[in-house]
Amino acid sequence: METRAGDPGAFAHFDLHRVDSPAFVIDAARLRENLRILQDVGERAGVKVLAALKAFSMWSTAPIIGEYLDGVCTSGLWEARLASEFYDGEITTYSAAYKPDDLDEILRLSDHVIFNSPGQIIRCSAIISAARARGESFDIGLRINPLHAEGEVPRYDPSAPHSRLGFPIDQLTEEHFALIDGLHMHTLCEQDFPPLARTWDVVFDLLEPYFGKFKWINLGGGHHITRADYQRDELVQFLLDLKDDTGADVYIEPGEAVALDAGILVGTILDAHENGIAVAITDISATCHMPDVIEAPYRPAMLGELPGDPEVIGDEGAVRLGGPSCLAGDVIGDYRLPFAPEPGRRFAFLDQAHYSMVKTTTFNGVPLPSIWLWDSETDALECIKRFDYETFRDRLS
Ligand SMILES: Cc1ncc(COP(=O)(O)O)c(C=O)c1O
């Protein structure tokens, strides 16, 4: 998968020895810059912008996010609890399926509760009615699947054939609208505006007979709005038109765009040897700290990497970097390092604020990176959290 982020920004001048290793360092100034862009789009288009906690839920930054956005979207009970404990604004919850036992609390904590199928809404109707009878106020939504694939990689495309995510739009009927207040769709991943426009073209025709029958429509995430080349003016005009056409309130819930290029993962070379090519073991593990490197897969950009083509196996000057775990495939990639691969040397991978910190594991007893907040405008640096042996032990029994 091609990654189009990786702008070092102020990290180009950050001394990597100011923090532990491994460590996530988040730049609050870059976060605010992203949030200002999202807020501006929201205000100009008159739509609500929610931050997707699944991508970035470093809750010590919740007050910053709350200054700019309208709320957060969550993926189930635990994120909804986190949202209600720390974040401001509205809470929207969507899960591919709810456990009936979780639903009471989810309905209490969330403003919008979005289901993946009308069947589950019907099965949960007694729980929903009882919550309303207790005076709780929430909207019910249905996630639709536009059946229009725009994704680069099927694993990241909720509209890929036979997807389990969202109710197929061609099965929607008038009766479904009696069950719901709003609609949701999430079909994009790291995409710019044209894929959204093409998706809506398809959805428009199928949904037009039902305009006026839903109060709101949530266009999910996957919008790379804070990327420098994103067509933000077109998006604003599109959202204004969409509101006019449907008569509905509109929500978007970007995750990655909130934290794009706002964080690095700092690591250290522990050992190096030759095995046909130069190889180095680091204290950053792909599988434990950046699992998308293996899952997506993608090659994270490195701070200060020298030009060249390390993707060519054996490229002279390139070093294969991997983690300390026993997994043979715990390989991050081949890199042209800006220094000799000597033990003790520090380096950093770019654009690691989103979908890394939320996905870490302690497989092999590999320590979790500590979490730091830096403000590149003031140079203030704070260690937010260090993880110790007990964190590893207490996840096991
Ligand atoms: C329902 C939903 N909303 C929002 C998002 C956030 O997407 P992104 O981080 O790509 O903007 C996701 C990501 O998977 C999602 O599944």
The ligand as an SDF file (V2000), in Angstrom:
LIG
                    3D

 16 16  0  0  0  0  0  0  0  0999 V2000
  -16.9810    3.5100   10.7140 C   0  0  0  0  0  0  0  0  0  0  0  0
  -15.6700    4.2210   10.6200 C   0  0  0  0  0  0  0  0  0  0  0  0
  -15.6330    5.5610   10.7970 N   0  0  0  0  0  0  0  0  0  0  0  0
  -14.4760    6.2540   10.7390 C   0  0  0  0  0  0  0  0  0  0  0  0
  -13.2830    5.6080   10.4730 C   0  0  0  0  0  0  0  0  0  0  0  0
  -12.0130    6.4170   10.4340 C   0  0  0  0  0  0  0  0  0  0  0  0
  -11.3820    6.2760    9.2120 O   0  0  0  0  0  0  0  0  0  0  0  0
   -9.9990    7.0350    8.9010 P   0  0  0  0  0  0  0  0  0  0  0  0
   -9.1370    6.8880   10.0830 O   0  0  0  0  0  0  0  0  0  0  0  0
   -9.4720    6.3120    7.7130 O   0  0  0  0  0  0  0  0  0  0  0  0
  -10.3580    8.4470    8.6090 O   0  0  0  0  0  0  0  0  0  0  0  0
  -13.2780    4.2170   10.2700 C   0  0  0  0  0  0  0  0  0  0  0  0
  -12.0250    3.5020    9.9790 C   0  0  0  0  0  0  0  0  0  0  0  0
  -11.9580    2.3220    9.7870 O   0  0  0  0  0  0  0  0  0  0  0  0
  -14.5000    3.5090   10.3450 C   0  0  0  0  0  0  0  0  0  0  0  0
  -14.5520    2.1730   10.1860 O   0  0  0  0  0  0  0  0  0  0  0  0
  1  2  1  0
  2  3  1  0
  2 15  2  0
  3  4  2  0
  4  5  1  0
  5  6  1  0
  5 12  2  0
  6  7  1  0
  7  8  1  0
  8  9  2  0
  8 10  1  0
  8 11  1  0
 12 13  1  0
 12 15  1  0
 13 14  2  0
 15 16  1  0
M  END
$$$$
